[in-house]
Amino acid sequence: MKFDTELFIVRTAHGRATVVEARRQLRSRSWVPSAVEQRVAYLLCHGSSPMENLDPYPLPAALWDRLCKVTAWSSRLRLAVLAGGWTEPGEETIDLVPDQVRLIDVLTAILQITTMIEPWEEEFRAHYQQAGGPTGFQTDHPGAFAAIEDAEEVLFEPSHIMDLLDEIWTGLLRRESACW
C-alpha cells in the first residue's frame, strides 16, 4: 500500500485547522458543547492513555512507540464516535472546516490523520519477521518519520487535541491560544 503524502498533508492541515477553529469558537462562546459532547470529551480524556513504552519485539523503540501512540488514537476516536451516536467518517477527504464546529468534526478530522498511519503499524510488525527487519520498513517508507512527526504534533504538542477535549468537558478555557 503506497502512502499518499499529498492526502496526508491535506488531512493534517485540516486537523490542525479544525482544532484551532474549535478552540476559537469555544473561547468566543459561539460553540457551547452539548451534554453528549462534554461526556464524550470526558471519556476520551479519562480513557486509557495511548500505549507507551511498548517494545514487544527487539525493534527500534522510538519508531515502534511512536507508531503505537498515534494509532492508539484511531481506536479511541472510533469508540468516541460510537459513544456520541455519530457515524464514523468514510474515506473521502474533508478539507473544509465547518462554520459551526462540533465535536464530531474534530474527531473526524483527527481520525482521518491517524487511520493513514494504521497500515504502517501492521506493516512494521510484519517487516520484523522478514529479512529486512525495521531497516527494510524505513527503506520502503522514507517519509514515514516526517508523517509520524506531523501526526504527533496534532495529537501531543502544545494546544493539542487533549487540551481541546479538556476544555470541552470542563468548560475551563486555557489562556494560551493554539500555536499552529
N, C-alpha and C positions, 0 to 999 in steps of 0.2 A: 504494500500500500504506500503510495507516494504521498508525502506530506505536502499539503497545499500552503506554501508560505504566504502567498498573497491573501488567501482567505483567512489565515491565522492573523495576519496583521490587521485586516478589516475587523475581525471579531474581537481582537484585543483592544483596538481603538474604540470600538463600540462599547465594550465592557467598561473601560475607563470612563467614557463619556456618560454612560448610564449611571455609574456610581456617583460621579461628580454632580450630575443633574439631580439625582435623588437627594443628595445631601443639601444642595441648594434649595430644593423645594421643601425639605424638612425645616431648614432654617427660616425660610420666608413664611412658613406655615401654610403654603399652598397645597401641601400634601400632609394630611393628618392620617396616619396609618390606622386602618380598621383594627378591630379586636383580633380578627383572624391573622392579619399581617403581623401584629405585635406578638401573637402567640407563636407563629412560625419563626419569627426572628429570634424569640427567646429560645425555642428548641434548637435552632441552629447554633446559637451562642453557647448553649449548655450541653450540646451533644458531645459525643466523644471527640477528642481532639484528633486532627489528622495524624496519621501514623508517623511516628518519629523514631529515629534510631533503629530502623529495621535493617537487618543485614542477613537475610535467610541463607544467602549463598556468599561465598567469598568474592563479592563484587565490589567495585569502587563504591563505597558507601555514599559518597556525595551524590552521585548520579541516581543511585537506587532510592535513597531517601527523598531526593527532590522529586523524582517521578511519583513516588507514593504520596507525598504531601499534596501534590497538585491533583492527582487522580482521585484521592480520597474525597475531595470536594464534589466530584461528579455524583457519587452515591448519596452524599449528604443532601445535595441540591435536588436530586430526583425525589428523595423522600420528603423534602420540604414542599416540593410542588404537589405531591400527593396529599400531604397533610393540609395544605391550603385549599384542596379541592380544585386545583387548576389542572391544565393539560400540559404535559411535557412538550417542549418545542420540537418541531420537525427539523429536518436537515437544512432547510432554507436559511440563508444568511439574513439576519436582521441588522440593518445598518443605520436605522433612524431611531433616535431617542424620542420616545413619545412626549408630547407636550405635557401630559399629566402622567408622571411616573407612578407606578405601583410596584409592590414588592415582586410580583411575578415578572415584571420587566427586568428587574435587577437580577433575579435568579436565572432567568433565561439567558441574559447576556453573559453571565459568568459560566453557566453550564455549557454554552456553546464554545467557550475557550477550553474548559477542562476536558470536554469529550474529544477534542482533537489530539490531546496528549495521551488519552487512554490506550490507543493501539501501541504506542511506544512502550508502555509498561509491559504489556503482554509480549511484545517482540523482544524486549530486553531480557525477560525471563527465558524465552526460547533461545536467544543467542548464546546464553551462558552454556547451554547444553551442546552447542556446536563448537567446532574448532576455533572459530574466530573470537569467541567469547565477547566480553564487553568492548574490546577494541574493534571487533567486527561491527558491532552496533554503531559505535561512534563513527566509523569509516562510512557505513551505509547512510548515516544521517548527520552530515556535517553541520546542519543548522539546529540540531537538537538542543544544544546548550543555550543558544540565544532564545529559542522559543520557550524553553522551560523558564528561563530568567524573566521573560516578559509575563508569562502566566503567574509566576511567583510575585511579581511586582503588583499585579492587580489584586492578588489574594492576601499578601502578607506585609507589604510595605506600608509606610505611614499613610493614613487616610484610606486604608484598605477596606475590604468588604466587612471584616469583623467589626470595625469601628462603626460602619453604617448600620449593621444589624443591631449592635448595642444601642445606638441612638434610636432606632425604630422601636425596640421593645421597652426601653426605659423612658423614652421621651426626653432624656437629658442630652443636650447637644454639646459637643466639644467646641472649644474656642477656635481651634485651628481649622483651616479650610483644606480641601483636597489639594494635594501638591502637584497633580499632573498638569 
